[in-house]
Amino acid sequence: MVRKEKKKERTEEFSVTRQILSTYNELIVRLPYMRGLVEVDVTEGRKLIREYAKKTDKKISFTGWIIKCVSEAILENPIIHAYRIKKGKIVIPEVVRFGIIVERKTTSGKKTPYMAVLENTHEQNVVEINDEIRKIQGEVMEEQEQMMGGQGLARKLQTLLFKIVPDFISRPIVKRIALNKKFVTKFSGTVGVTALGMFGKEVSGWALHFPTRTIDLALGGIKTKPGYFGEKVVKREILNMTFNIDHNIVDGADAARFVARAVELIETAFGLDVLKE
């Protein structure tokens, strides 16, 4: 009896959405970013979030709380989310618009990352930010909505043009979009965050992603480590946090001050007083 040899691989379609994003990522990886890997003590904040969940049966988004803390730090150091528009001009936004990657279901039932923009996060409290994130996560979308920039007909035209236009023409177009920070911030926020914990079980480690704005954050794993609390050595919950800051726009000293302030706000459980009310 002759057995048929099983296929060791299969071929599937590589969606136009992924084609555009892969081209985009190849271009932005060359930009001059300062990258800081910081361990942040989130013990007090996570304790308050757990206590609130027990009391109300409502789980507050950990990422939403980090967004609140970082928004406050940006208000105090606004150059961090500035962007360049001309050779001698930069724009410094007066409001914080947070781009956040969430996982949503498509109409076909597939889970797909989606870039959502949370408006005016500096004015919202932790509960309001949480409710907005949960609302976005629960909405169903078309797969092509994963791309930023364009709604309805405009998005369909983008997809169609990428299908029919040769690569040597489409790449310069994508490059122009990738380097246009005014366009990027309009459709994906003035600051961005991606969190490994939003897509599955938390693991200990660092997230090193592709930044696109002047300031982008990545929340890695959380691990229990020994640390000083007063004069005692106790268990502390430590977040691995990555800061990516465009060195073309922000000086190293300004970046250091911003990171120090953001860490201070997180470690003192800033913004969580609302959970005690």
C-alpha positions as CSV (number, residue, x, y, z in Angstrom):
1,M,0.0,0.0,0.0
2,V,1.4,3.4,-1.0
3,R,0.9,6.1,1.5
4,K,0.4,9.7,0.3
5,E,3.0,12.0,1.6
6,K,1.5,14.7,3.8
7,K,2.1,18.3,2.8
8,K,4.5,20.0,5.1
9,E,3.3,23.5,4.4
10,R,0.4,25.4,3.0
11,T,0.0,28.6,1.1
12,E,-2.4,31.3,2.2
13,E,-3.2,34.8,1.0
14,F,-1.1,37.6,2.5
15,S,-3.7,40.4,3.0
16,V,-3.3,43.8,1.5
17,T,-3.6,45.2,5.0
18,R,-0.6,43.2,6.1
19,Q,1.3,44.2,2.9
20,I,0.8,47.9,3.6
21,L,1.8,47.5,7.3
22,S,4.9,45.5,6.5
23,T,6.1,48.1,4.1
24,Y,5.3,50.8,6.6
25,N,7.3,49.0,9.3
26,E,10.3,48.5,7.1
27,L,10.5,52.3,6.6
28,I,9.9,53.5,10.2
29,V,12.4,51.1,11.8
30,R,15.2,53.4,10.4
31,L,14.1,56.5,12.4
32,P,16.4,57.8,15.2
33,Y,14.7,56.8,18.4
34,M,16.0,56.9,21.9
35,R,14.9,53.7,23.7
36,G,14.8,53.3,27.4
37,L,14.0,50.0,29.2
38,V,12.7,50.9,32.7
39,E,11.6,48.7,35.6
40,V,8.6,50.4,37.3
41,D,7.1,49.4,40.7
42,V,3.3,49.0,40.1
43,T,2.6,47.3,43.4
44,E,0.4,50.0,44.9
45,G,-1.5,50.7,41.7
46,R,-2.3,47.1,41.1
47,K,-3.4,46.6,44.7
48,L,-6.0,49.4,44.4
49,I,-7.2,48.0,41.0
50,R,-7.7,44.6,42.6
51,E,-9.5,46.0,45.6
52,Y,-11.8,48.0,43.4
53,A,-12.6,44.8,41.3
54,K,-13.5,42.9,44.5
55,K,-15.7,45.8,45.7
56,T,-17.5,46.5,42.4
57,D,-17.0,43.4,40.3
58,K,-15.5,45.8,37.6
59,K,-12.0,45.3,36.4
60,I,-10.2,48.5,35.6
61,S,-7.8,48.3,32.6
62,F,-4.2,48.4,33.8
63,T,-3.2,49.9,30.5
64,G,-5.8,52.6,30.9
65,W,-4.3,53.6,34.3
66,I,-0.8,53.8,32.7
67,I,-2.3,56.0,30.0
68,K,-3.6,58.3,32.7
69,C,-0.2,58.6,34.4
70,V,1.7,59.2,31.1
71,S,-0.9,61.8,30.0
72,E,-0.2,63.8,33.1
73,A,3.6,63.5,32.6
74,I,3.1,64.7,29.0
75,L,1.1,67.7,30.1
76,E,4.0,68.7,32.3
77,N,6.5,68.0,29.5
78,P,4.6,68.8,26.3
79,I,7.7,68.8,24.0
80,I,7.6,65.0,24.4
81,H,4.6,64.7,21.9
82,A,5.6,67.5,19.6
83,Y,6.1,66.8,15.9
84,R,7.8,68.6,13.0
85,I,5.8,70.0,10.1
86,K,8.4,72.1,8.2
87,K,12.2,72.5,8.2
88,G,12.0,75.2,10.9
89,K,8.6,74.5,12.5
90,I,7.3,72.0,15.1
91,V,3.8,71.7,16.5
92,I,3.3,71.2,20.3
93,P,-0.2,69.8,20.9
94,E,-2.1,71.2,23.9
95,V,-4.2,68.0,24.3
96,V,-3.1,64.4,24.7
97,R,-4.5,61.9,22.2
98,F,-3.5,58.4,23.0
99,G,-3.2,55.8,20.3
100,I,-3.7,52.3,21.7
101,I,-3.6,48.9,20.1
102,V,-6.6,46.7,21.1
103,E,-7.7,43.4,19.8
104,R,-11.1,43.3,18.1
105,K,-13.1,40.7,16.2
106,T,-13.7,41.1,12.5
107,T,-17.0,40.3,10.8
108,S,-15.5,36.9,9.9
109,G,-14.8,36.1,13.6
110,K,-11.0,36.6,13.4
111,K,-9.3,38.5,16.2
112,T,-7.2,41.4,14.8
113,P,-5.1,44.2,16.3
114,Y,-6.7,47.6,15.9
115,M,-5.4,51.1,16.3
116,A,-7.9,53.1,18.4
117,V,-7.4,56.8,19.5
118,L,-8.5,57.9,22.9
119,E,-9.2,61.6,22.9
120,N,-8.2,64.1,25.7
121,T,-7.0,61.4,28.0
122,H,-5.4,64.1,30.2
123,E,-9.0,65.3,31.1
124,Q,-10.5,61.8,31.7
125,N,-10.3,59.9,34.9
126,V,-9.2,56.2,35.1
127,V,-12.8,54.9,35.0
128,E,-13.7,56.9,32.0
129,I,-10.6,55.8,30.1
130,N,-11.4,52.2,31.1
131,D,-15.0,52.4,29.8
132,E,-13.8,53.8,26.5
133,I,-11.3,51.0,26.0
134,R,-13.9,48.3,26.8
135,K,-16.4,49.8,24.4
136,I,-13.8,49.8,21.6
137,Q,-12.8,46.2,22.3
138,G,-16.4,45.0,22.1
139,E,-17.0,46.5,18.6
140,V,-16.9,44.4,15.5
141,M,-14.9,45.6,12.5
142,E,-13.8,44.9,8.9
143,E,-10.2,43.7,8.6
144,Q,-9.1,46.6,6.5
145,E,-10.0,48.9,9.4
146,Q,-6.8,47.8,11.0
147,M,-5.0,50.4,8.9
148,M,-4.9,53.9,10.1
149,G,-5.9,56.7,7.9
150,G,-9.1,56.9,6.0
151,Q,-12.7,55.9,6.5
152,G,-15.2,54.3,4.1
153,L,-14.4,55.1,0.5
154,A,-11.0,56.6,1.2
155,R,-9.9,53.3,2.9
156,K,-11.2,51.2,0.0
157,L,-9.2,53.4,-2.4
158,Q,-6.1,52.9,-0.4
159,T,-6.5,49.2,-0.5
160,L,-7.3,49.2,-4.2
161,L,-4.3,51.4,-5.1
162,F,-1.9,49.2,-3.2
163,K,-3.2,46.2,-5.2
164,I,-2.7,47.7,-8.6
165,V,0.2,50.1,-8.2
166,P,3.7,48.6,-8.7
167,D,5.9,48.3,-5.6
168,F,8.5,50.9,-6.8
169,I,5.7,53.4,-6.9
170,S,3.8,52.4,-3.7
171,R,6.8,52.3,-1.4
172,P,7.6,56.0,-1.9
173,I,4.0,56.8,-1.2
174,V,4.0,54.8,2.0
175,K,7.3,56.4,3.0
176,R,5.9,59.9,2.6
177,I,3.0,58.9,4.8
178,A,5.2,57.3,7.4
179,L,7.4,60.4,7.7
180,N,4.5,62.8,7.8
181,K,4.0,63.1,11.6
182,K,1.1,65.5,11.2
183,F,-0.8,62.7,9.3
184,V,0.4,60.0,11.7
185,T,-0.7,61.9,14.8
186,K,-4.1,62.9,13.3
187,F,-5.1,59.2,12.7
188,S,-3.1,57.5,15.5
189,G,-2.8,60.0,18.4
190,T,0.1,62.1,19.7
191,V,1.4,59.3,21.9
192,G,1.0,55.6,21.5
193,V,1.0,52.5,23.7
194,T,1.0,48.7,23.1
195,A,0.7,46.2,25.9
196,L,1.5,42.5,25.7
197,G,-1.0,41.8,28.5
198,M,-3.9,43.0,26.3
199,F,-3.3,40.1,23.9
200,G,-2.9,37.1,26.3
201,K,-1.4,35.9,29.5
202,E,1.2,38.2,30.9
203,V,4.8,37.0,30.6
204,S,8.0,38.4,32.1
205,G,10.0,40.3,29.5
206,W,10.4,43.4,27.4
207,A,8.4,44.6,24.4
208,L,10.5,46.2,21.7
209,H,8.1,47.4,19.1
210,F,8.2,49.8,16.1
211,P,7.5,53.3,17.2
212,T,5.6,55.7,14.9
213,R,5.1,58.9,16.8
214,T,7.5,61.2,18.7
215,I,6.7,59.2,21.9
216,D,5.6,55.5,21.9
217,L,5.4,53.2,24.9
218,A,5.4,49.4,25.2
219,L,4.2,47.6,28.4
220,G,6.0,44.3,28.8
221,G,5.6,41.7,31.5
222,I,5.1,42.1,35.3
223,K,7.1,40.0,37.6
224,T,7.3,39.8,41.4
225,K,10.7,40.8,42.8
226,P,12.2,41.6,46.2
227,G,12.4,45.3,46.9
228,Y,12.8,47.8,49.7
229,F,9.6,49.3,51.2
230,G,10.8,51.5,54.0
231,E,13.4,49.5,55.9
232,K,12.0,46.1,54.9
233,V,12.6,43.9,52.0
234,V,9.2,42.8,50.6
235,K,7.6,41.4,47.4
236,R,7.0,44.1,44.8
237,E,5.3,43.9,41.4
238,I,7.6,45.2,38.7
239,L,6.5,46.3,35.2
240,N,9.0,46.1,32.3
241,M,8.3,49.4,30.4
242,T,9.8,50.6,27.2
243,F,10.0,54.3,26.2
244,N,10.7,55.2,22.6
245,I,11.3,58.9,22.0
246,D,12.3,60.6,18.7
247,H,15.7,62.2,19.1
248,N,15.1,64.5,16.2
249,I,12.5,66.3,18.2
250,V,13.4,65.7,21.9
251,D,16.7,66.3,23.7
252,G,18.0,63.7,26.0
253,A,17.6,65.8,29.1
254,D,13.9,66.5,28.3
255,A,13.4,62.8,27.7
256,A,15.0,61.9,31.0
257,R,12.8,64.3,32.9
258,F,9.7,63.0,31.3
259,V,10.5,59.4,32.0
260,A,11.4,60.2,35.6
261,R,8.1,62.0,36.1
262,A,6.0,59.3,34.4
263,V,7.7,56.6,36.6
264,E,7.0,58.7,39.7
265,L,3.3,59.1,38.9
266,I,2.9,55.3,38.3
267,E,4.8,54.3,41.4
268,T,2.7,56.6,43.6
269,A,-0.6,55.2,42.1
270,F,-1.5,58.5,40.5
271,G,-5.1,58.8,39.3
272,L,-6.5,55.9,41.3
273,D,-8.0,58.0,44.1
274,V,-11.2,57.9,42.1
275,L,-11.5,54.2,42.9
276,K,-11.7,54.9,46.6
277,E,-14.8,57.1,46.3
